[in-house]
Amino acid sequence: MDSILYFDQAGPANTEAVVRCVCTRLAVGDLGHAVVASTTGRSARSLQQALAGSLVRLIVVSEHAGFSGGDVQRLDPGIRAELESGGATIFVGAHALSGVERSVSNRFGGVSHVEIIAHTLRRFGGDGLKVAVEVAVMAADAGLIPTDRSVLAVGGTGGGWDTAIVLRAAHQNSFFDLEVREILAKPRQRGRAA
């Protein structure tokens, strides 16, 4: 792709356009993996349906239990079963760019190195860019995507998707080897419309 798809506002209203953008980029044929953030699984299901017949391996990364409180894991069990039966790999785990460090900051104040990285990514592309990078690191740590070649990663702001990138992922212990190689779609503003 030679151009970036920009959205006036961040948020889930951009999901369908991101799905089309991702399908267009994956049709080039040089990427074998797509790693996507999906809290409930609905956005991932839309992409999986659009990619029907594709050889691209779809990895869906969802929020860990308790992210929104209690012991709740928000990935819909029915959608999870659909995704898995369609060949997607599901990963649920601690967030690479917060994890225990957020708990320490919440309890004692201050900010951690990891939170500074997360906030820096947000300055360049909002929550969607931070999330896309984060799910790629999480998937790499789980051994679900390679770190020696480019993959496609998708994230969003407040549900749904508004950002798609191509990157060379890295593991948490080699995070600074990560390279964002292409920005396919992103919002012009960091926050969602009021």
PyMOL CGO cylinders between C-alpha atoms (Angstrom):
from pymol import cmd
from pymol.cgo import CYLINDER

trace = [
    CYLINDER, 0.00, 0.00, 0.00, 1.28, 3.42, -0.85, 0.3, 1, 1, 1, 1, 1, 1,
    CYLINDER, 1.28, 3.42, -0.85, -0.98, 5.52, 1.33, 0.3, 1, 1, 1, 1, 1, 1,
    CYLINDER, -0.98, 5.52, 1.33, -2.22, 5.62, 4.92, 0.3, 1, 1, 1, 1, 1, 1,
    CYLINDER, -2.22, 5.62, 4.92, -5.92, 5.46, 5.69, 0.3, 1, 1, 1, 1, 1, 1,
    CYLINDER, -5.92, 5.46, 5.69, -6.62, 8.25, 8.21, 0.3, 1, 1, 1, 1, 1, 1,
    CYLINDER, -6.62, 8.25, 8.21, -9.74, 8.50, 10.37, 0.3, 1, 1, 1, 1, 1, 1,
    CYLINDER, -9.74, 8.50, 10.37, -11.00, 11.81, 11.74, 0.3, 1, 1, 1, 1, 1, 1,
    CYLINDER, -11.00, 11.81, 11.74, -11.85, 10.16, 15.07, 0.3, 1, 1, 1, 1, 1, 1,
    CYLINDER, -11.85, 10.16, 15.07, -10.57, 7.11, 16.93, 0.3, 1, 1, 1, 1, 1, 1,
    CYLINDER, -10.57, 7.11, 16.93, -12.90, 4.30, 17.86, 0.3, 1, 1, 1, 1, 1, 1,
    CYLINDER, -12.90, 4.30, 17.86, -15.00, 1.34, 16.78, 0.3, 1, 1, 1, 1, 1, 1,
    CYLINDER, -15.00, 1.34, 16.78, -16.81, 3.18, 13.97, 0.3, 1, 1, 1, 1, 1, 1,
    CYLINDER, -16.81, 3.18, 13.97, -13.67, 2.56, 11.89, 0.3, 1, 1, 1, 1, 1, 1,
    CYLINDER, -13.67, 2.56, 11.89, -13.67, -1.24, 12.23, 0.3, 1, 1, 1, 1, 1, 1,
    CYLINDER, -13.67, -1.24, 12.23, -15.18, -2.08, 8.83, 0.3, 1, 1, 1, 1, 1, 1,
    CYLINDER, -15.18, -2.08, 8.83, -12.78, 0.25, 7.03, 0.3, 1, 1, 1, 1, 1, 1,
    CYLINDER, -12.78, 0.25, 7.03, -9.84, -1.32, 8.89, 0.3, 1, 1, 1, 1, 1, 1,
    CYLINDER, -9.84, -1.32, 8.89, -11.02, -4.81, 7.90, 0.3, 1, 1, 1, 1, 1, 1,
    CYLINDER, -11.02, -4.81, 7.90, -11.10, -3.74, 4.22, 0.3, 1, 1, 1, 1, 1, 1,
    CYLINDER, -11.10, -3.74, 4.22, -7.67, -2.08, 4.54, 0.3, 1, 1, 1, 1, 1, 1,
    CYLINDER, -7.67, -2.08, 4.54, -6.18, -5.19, 6.19, 0.3, 1, 1, 1, 1, 1, 1,
    CYLINDER, -6.18, -5.19, 6.19, -7.63, -7.48, 3.51, 0.3, 1, 1, 1, 1, 1, 1,
    CYLINDER, -7.63, -7.48, 3.51, -6.19, -5.27, 0.78, 0.3, 1, 1, 1, 1, 1, 1,
    CYLINDER, -6.19, -5.27, 0.78, -2.73, -5.34, 2.38, 0.3, 1, 1, 1, 1, 1, 1,
    CYLINDER, -2.73, -5.34, 2.38, -2.82, -9.09, 3.05, 0.3, 1, 1, 1, 1, 1, 1,
    CYLINDER, -2.82, -9.09, 3.05, -3.81, -9.71, -0.59, 0.3, 1, 1, 1, 1, 1, 1,
    CYLINDER, -3.81, -9.71, -0.59, -0.30, -8.60, -1.58, 0.3, 1, 1, 1, 1, 1, 1,
    CYLINDER, -0.30, -8.60, -1.58, 0.76, -12.02, -0.34, 0.3, 1, 1, 1, 1, 1, 1,
    CYLINDER, 0.76, -12.02, -0.34, 4.00, -11.21, 1.48, 0.3, 1, 1, 1, 1, 1, 1,
    CYLINDER, 4.00, -11.21, 1.48, 2.63, -11.54, 5.03, 0.3, 1, 1, 1, 1, 1, 1,
    CYLINDER, 2.63, -11.54, 5.03, 1.73, -14.88, 6.59, 0.3, 1, 1, 1, 1, 1, 1,
    CYLINDER, 1.73, -14.88, 6.59, 0.41, -13.72, 9.96, 0.3, 1, 1, 1, 1, 1, 1,
    CYLINDER, 0.41, -13.72, 9.96, -2.15, -11.23, 11.23, 0.3, 1, 1, 1, 1, 1, 1,
    CYLINDER, -2.15, -11.23, 11.23, -2.33, -10.61, 14.97, 0.3, 1, 1, 1, 1, 1, 1,
    CYLINDER, -2.33, -10.61, 14.97, -5.37, -8.69, 16.18, 0.3, 1, 1, 1, 1, 1, 1,
    CYLINDER, -5.37, -8.69, 16.18, -6.69, -7.38, 19.47, 0.3, 1, 1, 1, 1, 1, 1,
    CYLINDER, -6.69, -7.38, 19.47, -10.26, -8.41, 20.17, 0.3, 1, 1, 1, 1, 1, 1,
    CYLINDER, -10.26, -8.41, 20.17, -11.98, -8.10, 23.53, 0.3, 1, 1, 1, 1, 1, 1,
    CYLINDER, -11.98, -8.10, 23.53, -15.25, -9.88, 22.70, 0.3, 1, 1, 1, 1, 1, 1,
    CYLINDER, -15.25, -9.88, 22.70, -14.18, -11.53, 19.44, 0.3, 1, 1, 1, 1, 1, 1,
    CYLINDER, -14.18, -11.53, 19.44, -16.65, -9.67, 17.20, 0.3, 1, 1, 1, 1, 1, 1,
    CYLINDER, -16.65, -9.67, 17.20, -14.07, -7.64, 15.26, 0.3, 1, 1, 1, 1, 1, 1,
    CYLINDER, -14.07, -7.64, 15.26, -11.86, -10.70, 14.84, 0.3, 1, 1, 1, 1, 1, 1,
    CYLINDER, -11.86, -10.70, 14.84, -14.83, -12.66, 13.52, 0.3, 1, 1, 1, 1, 1, 1,
    CYLINDER, -14.83, -12.66, 13.52, -15.46, -9.95, 10.90, 0.3, 1, 1, 1, 1, 1, 1,
    CYLINDER, -15.46, -9.95, 10.90, -11.87, -10.20, 9.70, 0.3, 1, 1, 1, 1, 1, 1,
    CYLINDER, -11.87, -10.20, 9.70, -11.90, -13.98, 9.70, 0.3, 1, 1, 1, 1, 1, 1,
    CYLINDER, -11.90, -13.98, 9.70, -15.01, -13.97, 7.52, 0.3, 1, 1, 1, 1, 1, 1,
    CYLINDER, -15.01, -13.97, 7.52, -13.44, -11.44, 5.14, 0.3, 1, 1, 1, 1, 1, 1,
    CYLINDER, -13.44, -11.44, 5.14, -10.29, -13.59, 4.90, 0.3, 1, 1, 1, 1, 1, 1,
    CYLINDER, -10.29, -13.59, 4.90, -12.18, -16.83, 4.17, 0.3, 1, 1, 1, 1, 1, 1,
    CYLINDER, -12.18, -16.83, 4.17, -9.99, -19.03, 2.01, 0.3, 1, 1, 1, 1, 1, 1,
    CYLINDER, -9.99, -19.03, 2.01, -6.84, -17.04, 2.79, 0.3, 1, 1, 1, 1, 1, 1,
    CYLINDER, -6.84, -17.04, 2.79, -3.66, -18.77, 3.92, 0.3, 1, 1, 1, 1, 1, 1,
    CYLINDER, -3.66, -18.77, 3.92, -2.89, -16.00, 6.41, 0.3, 1, 1, 1, 1, 1, 1,
    CYLINDER, -2.89, -16.00, 6.41, -2.67, -17.29, 9.97, 0.3, 1, 1, 1, 1, 1, 1,
    CYLINDER, -2.67, -17.29, 9.97, -5.00, -15.27, 12.24, 0.3, 1, 1, 1, 1, 1, 1,
    CYLINDER, -5.00, -15.27, 12.24, -3.98, -14.81, 15.88, 0.3, 1, 1, 1, 1, 1, 1,
    CYLINDER, -3.98, -14.81, 15.88, -6.55, -13.20, 18.18, 0.3, 1, 1, 1, 1, 1, 1,
    CYLINDER, -6.55, -13.20, 18.18, -5.27, -11.65, 21.42, 0.3, 1, 1, 1, 1, 1, 1,
    CYLINDER, -5.27, -11.65, 21.42, -7.88, -10.91, 24.06, 0.3, 1, 1, 1, 1, 1, 1,
    CYLINDER, -7.88, -10.91, 24.06, -7.89, -9.21, 27.45, 0.3, 1, 1, 1, 1, 1, 1,
    CYLINDER, -7.89, -9.21, 27.45, -6.84, -11.24, 30.46, 0.3, 1, 1, 1, 1, 1, 1,
    CYLINDER, -6.84, -11.24, 30.46, -9.40, -12.20, 33.08, 0.3, 1, 1, 1, 1, 1, 1,
    CYLINDER, -9.40, -12.20, 33.08, -9.92, -9.38, 35.54, 0.3, 1, 1, 1, 1, 1, 1,
    CYLINDER, -9.92, -9.38, 35.54, -8.86, -6.61, 33.16, 0.3, 1, 1, 1, 1, 1, 1,
    CYLINDER, -8.86, -6.61, 33.16, -12.23, -4.92, 33.66, 0.3, 1, 1, 1, 1, 1, 1,
    CYLINDER, -12.23, -4.92, 33.66, -12.64, -6.19, 37.23, 0.3, 1, 1, 1, 1, 1, 1,
    CYLINDER, -12.64, -6.19, 37.23, -13.59, -9.38, 38.97, 0.3, 1, 1, 1, 1, 1, 1,
    CYLINDER, -13.59, -9.38, 38.97, -12.62, -12.66, 37.38, 0.3, 1, 1, 1, 1, 1, 1,
    CYLINDER, -12.62, -12.66, 37.38, -14.42, -11.89, 34.11, 0.3, 1, 1, 1, 1, 1, 1,
    CYLINDER, -14.42, -11.89, 34.11, -12.88, -12.82, 30.78, 0.3, 1, 1, 1, 1, 1, 1,
    CYLINDER, -12.88, -12.82, 30.78, -14.84, -10.88, 28.15, 0.3, 1, 1, 1, 1, 1, 1,
    CYLINDER, -14.84, -10.88, 28.15, -14.11, -13.01, 25.06, 0.3, 1, 1, 1, 1, 1, 1,
    CYLINDER, -14.11, -13.01, 25.06, -17.52, -14.40, 24.10, 0.3, 1, 1, 1, 1, 1, 1,
    CYLINDER, -17.52, -14.40, 24.10, -17.33, -18.23, 24.38, 0.3, 1, 1, 1, 1, 1, 1,
    CYLINDER, -17.33, -18.23, 24.38, -19.52, -18.76, 21.30, 0.3, 1, 1, 1, 1, 1, 1,
    CYLINDER, -19.52, -18.76, 21.30, -17.46, -16.41, 19.16, 0.3, 1, 1, 1, 1, 1, 1,
    CYLINDER, -17.46, -16.41, 19.16, -14.27, -17.99, 20.48, 0.3, 1, 1, 1, 1, 1, 1,
    CYLINDER, -14.27, -17.99, 20.48, -15.51, -21.39, 19.34, 0.3, 1, 1, 1, 1, 1, 1,
    CYLINDER, -15.51, -21.39, 19.34, -16.37, -19.94, 15.89, 0.3, 1, 1, 1, 1, 1, 1,
    CYLINDER, -16.37, -19.94, 15.89, -12.93, -18.36, 15.56, 0.3, 1, 1, 1, 1, 1, 1,
    CYLINDER, -12.93, -18.36, 15.56, -11.12, -21.53, 16.59, 0.3, 1, 1, 1, 1, 1, 1,
    CYLINDER, -11.12, -21.53, 16.59, -13.21, -23.73, 14.32, 0.3, 1, 1, 1, 1, 1, 1,
    CYLINDER, -13.21, -23.73, 14.32, -12.31, -21.36, 11.48, 0.3, 1, 1, 1, 1, 1, 1,
    CYLINDER, -12.31, -21.36, 11.48, -8.60, -21.86, 12.19, 0.3, 1, 1, 1, 1, 1, 1,
    CYLINDER, -8.60, -21.86, 12.19, -7.80, -18.81, 14.33, 0.3, 1, 1, 1, 1, 1, 1,
    CYLINDER, -7.80, -18.81, 14.33, -5.47, -19.13, 17.29, 0.3, 1, 1, 1, 1, 1, 1,
    CYLINDER, -5.47, -19.13, 17.29, -6.70, -17.46, 20.48, 0.3, 1, 1, 1, 1, 1, 1,
    CYLINDER, -6.70, -17.46, 20.48, -4.29, -16.05, 23.07, 0.3, 1, 1, 1, 1, 1, 1,
    CYLINDER, -4.29, -16.05, 23.07, -5.36, -14.61, 26.42, 0.3, 1, 1, 1, 1, 1, 1,
    CYLINDER, -5.36, -14.61, 26.42, -2.65, -13.28, 28.69, 0.3, 1, 1, 1, 1, 1, 1,
    CYLINDER, -2.65, -13.28, 28.69, -1.23, -10.40, 30.69, 0.3, 1, 1, 1, 1, 1, 1,
    CYLINDER, -1.23, -10.40, 30.69, -0.75, -7.18, 28.75, 0.3, 1, 1, 1, 1, 1, 1,
    CYLINDER, -0.75, -7.18, 28.75, 2.83, -6.62, 27.70, 0.3, 1, 1, 1, 1, 1, 1,
    CYLINDER, 2.83, -6.62, 27.70, 2.72, -2.86, 28.20, 0.3, 1, 1, 1, 1, 1, 1,
    CYLINDER, 2.72, -2.86, 28.20, 1.11, -2.76, 31.63, 0.3, 1, 1, 1, 1, 1, 1,
    CYLINDER, 1.11, -2.76, 31.63, 0.88, -6.01, 33.59, 0.3, 1, 1, 1, 1, 1, 1,
    CYLINDER, 0.88, -6.01, 33.59, 2.09, -5.91, 37.18, 0.3, 1, 1, 1, 1, 1, 1,
    CYLINDER, 2.09, -5.91, 37.18, 3.74, -2.51, 36.70, 0.3, 1, 1, 1, 1, 1, 1,
    CYLINDER, 3.74, -2.51, 36.70, 0.31, -0.86, 36.39, 0.3, 1, 1, 1, 1, 1, 1,
    CYLINDER, 0.31, -0.86, 36.39, -0.69, -2.40, 39.70, 0.3, 1, 1, 1, 1, 1, 1,
    CYLINDER, -0.69, -2.40, 39.70, 2.43, -0.96, 41.36, 0.3, 1, 1, 1, 1, 1, 1,
    CYLINDER, 2.43, -0.96, 41.36, 1.72, 2.51, 39.88, 0.3, 1, 1, 1, 1, 1, 1,
    CYLINDER, 1.72, 2.51, 39.88, -1.93, 2.35, 40.94, 0.3, 1, 1, 1, 1, 1, 1,
    CYLINDER, -1.93, 2.35, 40.94, -1.00, 1.41, 44.49, 0.3, 1, 1, 1, 1, 1, 1,
    CYLINDER, -1.00, 1.41, 44.49, 2.09, 3.54, 45.11, 0.3, 1, 1, 1, 1, 1, 1,
    CYLINDER, 2.09, 3.54, 45.11, 1.93, 6.26, 42.47, 0.3, 1, 1, 1, 1, 1, 1,
    CYLINDER, 1.93, 6.26, 42.47, 4.56, 7.20, 39.95, 0.3, 1, 1, 1, 1, 1, 1,
    CYLINDER, 4.56, 7.20, 39.95, 5.07, 5.72, 36.55, 0.3, 1, 1, 1, 1, 1, 1,
    CYLINDER, 5.07, 5.72, 36.55, 7.01, 2.74, 35.28, 0.3, 1, 1, 1, 1, 1, 1,
    CYLINDER, 7.01, 2.74, 35.28, 9.33, 2.43, 32.31, 0.3, 1, 1, 1, 1, 1, 1,
    CYLINDER, 9.33, 2.43, 32.31, 6.78, 0.22, 30.53, 0.3, 1, 1, 1, 1, 1, 1,
    CYLINDER, 6.78, 0.22, 30.53, 4.02, 2.78, 31.05, 0.3, 1, 1, 1, 1, 1, 1,
    CYLINDER, 4.02, 2.78, 31.05, 6.26, 5.45, 29.51, 0.3, 1, 1, 1, 1, 1, 1,
    CYLINDER, 6.26, 5.45, 29.51, 6.67, 3.25, 26.43, 0.3, 1, 1, 1, 1, 1, 1,
    CYLINDER, 6.67, 3.25, 26.43, 2.89, 2.78, 26.24, 0.3, 1, 1, 1, 1, 1, 1,
    CYLINDER, 2.89, 2.78, 26.24, 2.23, 6.51, 26.54, 0.3, 1, 1, 1, 1, 1, 1,
    CYLINDER, 2.23, 6.51, 26.54, 4.88, 7.30, 23.93, 0.3, 1, 1, 1, 1, 1, 1,
    CYLINDER, 4.88, 7.30, 23.93, 3.22, 4.94, 21.45, 0.3, 1, 1, 1, 1, 1, 1,
    CYLINDER, 3.22, 4.94, 21.45, -0.11, 6.66, 22.14, 0.3, 1, 1, 1, 1, 1, 1,
    CYLINDER, -0.11, 6.66, 22.14, 1.43, 10.04, 21.17, 0.3, 1, 1, 1, 1, 1, 1,
    CYLINDER, 1.43, 10.04, 21.17, 2.13, 8.68, 17.68, 0.3, 1, 1, 1, 1, 1, 1,
    CYLINDER, 2.13, 8.68, 17.68, -1.02, 6.73, 17.04, 0.3, 1, 1, 1, 1, 1, 1,
    CYLINDER, -1.02, 6.73, 17.04, -3.42, 6.72, 19.96, 0.3, 1, 1, 1, 1, 1, 1,
    CYLINDER, -3.42, 6.72, 19.96, -4.51, 3.62, 21.82, 0.3, 1, 1, 1, 1, 1, 1,
    CYLINDER, -4.51, 3.62, 21.82, -4.77, 1.65, 18.59, 0.3, 1, 1, 1, 1, 1, 1,
    CYLINDER, -4.77, 1.65, 18.59, -1.05, 1.86, 17.82, 0.3, 1, 1, 1, 1, 1, 1,
    CYLINDER, -1.05, 1.86, 17.82, -0.13, 0.99, 21.40, 0.3, 1, 1, 1, 1, 1, 1,
    CYLINDER, -0.13, 0.99, 21.40, -2.50, -1.97, 21.32, 0.3, 1, 1, 1, 1, 1, 1,
    CYLINDER, -2.50, -1.97, 21.32, -1.26, -3.23, 17.93, 0.3, 1, 1, 1, 1, 1, 1,
    CYLINDER, -1.26, -3.23, 17.93, 2.33, -3.19, 19.16, 0.3, 1, 1, 1, 1, 1, 1,
    CYLINDER, 2.33, -3.19, 19.16, 1.33, -4.76, 22.47, 0.3, 1, 1, 1, 1, 1, 1,
    CYLINDER, 1.33, -4.76, 22.47, -0.58, -7.70, 20.97, 0.3, 1, 1, 1, 1, 1, 1,
    CYLINDER, -0.58, -7.70, 20.97, 2.31, -8.38, 18.60, 0.3, 1, 1, 1, 1, 1, 1,
    CYLINDER, 2.31, -8.38, 18.60, 4.72, -8.59, 21.55, 0.3, 1, 1, 1, 1, 1, 1,
    CYLINDER, 4.72, -8.59, 21.55, 2.30, -10.83, 23.45, 0.3, 1, 1, 1, 1, 1, 1,
    CYLINDER, 2.30, -10.83, 23.45, 1.85, -13.14, 20.45, 0.3, 1, 1, 1, 1, 1, 1,
    CYLINDER, 1.85, -13.14, 20.45, 5.61, -13.25, 19.87, 0.3, 1, 1, 1, 1, 1, 1,
    CYLINDER, 5.61, -13.25, 19.87, 6.20, -14.20, 23.51, 0.3, 1, 1, 1, 1, 1, 1,
    CYLINDER, 6.20, -14.20, 23.51, 3.66, -17.01, 23.13, 0.3, 1, 1, 1, 1, 1, 1,
    CYLINDER, 3.66, -17.01, 23.13, 5.50, -18.29, 20.04, 0.3, 1, 1, 1, 1, 1, 1,
    CYLINDER, 5.50, -18.29, 20.04, 2.50, -17.57, 17.79, 0.3, 1, 1, 1, 1, 1, 1,
    CYLINDER, 2.50, -17.57, 17.79, 4.16, -15.14, 15.36, 0.3, 1, 1, 1, 1, 1, 1,
    CYLINDER, 4.16, -15.14, 15.36, 7.71, -14.89, 14.04, 0.3, 1, 1, 1, 1, 1, 1,
    CYLINDER, 7.71, -14.89, 14.04, 10.13, -12.14, 15.01, 0.3, 1, 1, 1, 1, 1, 1,
    CYLINDER, 10.13, -12.14, 15.01, 12.36, -12.53, 11.97, 0.3, 1, 1, 1, 1, 1, 1,
    CYLINDER, 12.36, -12.53, 11.97, 9.90, -11.20, 9.37, 0.3, 1, 1, 1, 1, 1, 1,
    CYLINDER, 9.90, -11.20, 9.37, 7.00, -8.78, 9.04, 0.3, 1, 1, 1, 1, 1, 1,
    CYLINDER, 7.00, -8.78, 9.04, 3.51, -9.47, 10.34, 0.3, 1, 1, 1, 1, 1, 1,
    CYLINDER, 3.51, -9.47, 10.34, 0.33, -7.41, 10.31, 0.3, 1, 1, 1, 1, 1, 1,
    CYLINDER, 0.33, -7.41, 10.31, -1.05, -6.14, 13.64, 0.3, 1, 1, 1, 1, 1, 1,
    CYLINDER, -1.05, -6.14, 13.64, -4.39, -4.47, 14.42, 0.3, 1, 1, 1, 1, 1, 1,
    CYLINDER, -4.39, -4.47, 14.42, -5.59, -2.53, 17.47, 0.3, 1, 1, 1, 1, 1, 1,
    CYLINDER, -5.59, -2.53, 17.47, -8.24, -0.06, 18.45, 0.3, 1, 1, 1, 1, 1, 1,
    CYLINDER, -8.24, -0.06, 18.45, -9.58, 2.49, 20.87, 0.3, 1, 1, 1, 1, 1, 1,
    CYLINDER, -9.58, 2.49, 20.87, -12.46, 1.61, 23.18, 0.3, 1, 1, 1, 1, 1, 1,
    CYLINDER, -12.46, 1.61, 23.18, -13.62, -1.46, 21.24, 0.3, 1, 1, 1, 1, 1, 1,
    CYLINDER, -13.62, -1.46, 21.24, -13.42, -2.19, 17.56, 0.3, 1, 1, 1, 1, 1, 1,
    CYLINDER, -13.42, -2.19, 17.56, -10.43, -1.21, 15.43, 0.3, 1, 1, 1, 1, 1, 1,
    CYLINDER, -10.43, -1.21, 15.43, -8.94, 2.02, 14.16, 0.3, 1, 1, 1, 1, 1, 1,
    CYLINDER, -8.94, 2.02, 14.16, -5.29, 1.10, 13.57, 0.3, 1, 1, 1, 1, 1, 1,
    CYLINDER, -5.29, 1.10, 13.57, -3.43, -1.37, 11.37, 0.3, 1, 1, 1, 1, 1, 1,
    CYLINDER, -3.43, -1.37, 11.37, 0.34, -1.66, 11.01, 0.3, 1, 1, 1, 1, 1, 1,
    CYLINDER, 0.34, -1.66, 11.01, 2.97, -3.95, 9.56, 0.3, 1, 1, 1, 1, 1, 1,
    CYLINDER, 2.97, -3.95, 9.56, 5.83, -4.61, 11.94, 0.3, 1, 1, 1, 1, 1, 1,
    CYLINDER, 5.83, -4.61, 11.94, 8.63, -6.92, 12.81, 0.3, 1, 1, 1, 1, 1, 1,
    CYLINDER, 8.63, -6.92, 12.81, 7.66, -8.06, 16.28, 0.3, 1, 1, 1, 1, 1, 1,
    CYLINDER, 7.66, -8.06, 16.28, 9.97, -8.63, 19.21, 0.3, 1, 1, 1, 1, 1, 1,
    CYLINDER, 9.97, -8.63, 19.21, 9.76, -10.41, 22.53, 0.3, 1, 1, 1, 1, 1, 1,
    CYLINDER, 9.76, -10.41, 22.53, 9.42, -8.46, 25.76, 0.3, 1, 1, 1, 1, 1, 1,
    CYLINDER, 9.42, -8.46, 25.76, 13.05, -9.12, 26.64, 0.3, 1, 1, 1, 1, 1, 1,
    CYLINDER, 13.05, -9.12, 26.64, 14.20, -7.65, 23.29, 0.3, 1, 1, 1, 1, 1, 1,
    CYLINDER, 14.20, -7.65, 23.29, 11.45, -5.04, 22.89, 0.3, 1, 1, 1, 1, 1, 1,
    CYLINDER, 11.45, -5.04, 22.89, 13.71, -2.41, 21.33, 0.3, 1, 1, 1, 1, 1, 1,
    CYLINDER, 13.71, -2.41, 21.33, 14.34, -4.70, 18.35, 0.3, 1, 1, 1, 1, 1, 1,
    CYLINDER, 14.34, -4.70, 18.35, 10.69, -4.18, 17.34, 0.3, 1, 1, 1, 1, 1, 1,
    CYLINDER, 10.69, -4.18, 17.34, 10.25, -2.21, 14.10, 0.3, 1, 1, 1, 1, 1, 1,
    CYLINDER, 10.25, -2.21, 14.10, 7.04, -0.59, 12.88, 0.3, 1, 1, 1, 1, 1, 1,
    CYLINDER, 7.04, -0.59, 12.88, 7.53, -0.90, 9.12, 0.3, 1, 1, 1, 1, 1, 1,
    CYLINDER, 7.53, -0.90, 9.12, 4.23, 0.36, 7.70, 0.3, 1, 1, 1, 1, 1, 1,
    CYLINDER, 4.23, 0.36, 7.70, 1.27, 2.29, 9.04, 0.3, 1, 1, 1, 1, 1, 1,
    CYLINDER, 1.27, 2.29, 9.04, -1.80, 1.19, 7.11, 0.3, 1, 1, 1, 1, 1, 1,
    CYLINDER, -1.80, 1.19, 7.11, -4.53, 2.97, 9.07, 0.3, 1, 1, 1, 1, 1, 1,
    CYLINDER, -4.53, 2.97, 9.07, -4.74, 5.25, 12.09, 0.3, 1, 1, 1, 1, 1, 1,
    CYLINDER, -4.74, 5.25, 12.09, -6.87, 8.00, 13.60, 0.3, 1, 1, 1, 1, 1, 1,
    CYLINDER, -6.87, 8.00, 13.60, -5.75, 11.62, 13.34, 0.3, 1, 1, 1, 1, 1, 1,
    CYLINDER, -5.75, 11.62, 13.34, -6.76, 12.20, 16.98, 0.3, 1, 1, 1, 1, 1, 1,
    CYLINDER, -6.76, 12.20, 16.98, -5.89, 10.08, 19.98, 0.3, 1, 1, 1, 1, 1, 1,
    CYLINDER, -5.89, 10.08, 19.98, -9.24, 10.00, 21.77, 0.3, 1, 1, 1, 1, 1, 1,
    CYLINDER, -9.24, 10.00, 21.77, -12.72, 9.01, 20.71, 0.3, 1, 1, 1, 1, 1, 1,
    CYLINDER, -12.72, 9.01, 20.71, -15.28, 11.65, 19.87, 0.3, 1, 1, 1, 1, 1, 1,
    CYLINDER, -15.28, 11.65, 19.87, -17.29, 12.86, 22.86, 0.3, 1, 1, 1, 1, 1, 1,
]
cmd.load_cgo(trace, "trace")
